Amino acid sequence: MSAPQPSNSALTREAILRALNSLSEDLGKQGVTGEVCLFIGTVMVLAFTARLATKDVDALFQPTPLIRELARRIGEEQGLPDGWLNDGVIGFVSNRHETTAGNLPQFPHCGLPCPFPNTCSP
């Protein structure tokens, strides 16, 4: 039996890393260091390799307006689904959460933390 394959609209590890690398490069060109705090499926794909893909990258990010615009452009250039990087998780995250880089890859101009599991609840 073969391993399940991600759907065409799913974001694989490779697609996510390519997009986040582009984000880091674009931030660097503007002299900015950003942060994208990852949640849910993306953490499972990148940090734990527990999933092949995710439908989107749920995250909190700073600087928000700049990263939102860069992500939109990167999505268009790389053929990613609309809203591939989004902050829809904001309503479910406590403002007290602590983060760690854990096993996540890091980029020169874009840090990728994720929350400690016991600090995510409101």
Order of alpha helices (4+ residues) and beta strands (2+ residues): beta-alpha-beta-alpha-beta-beta-alpha-beta-beta-beta-beta
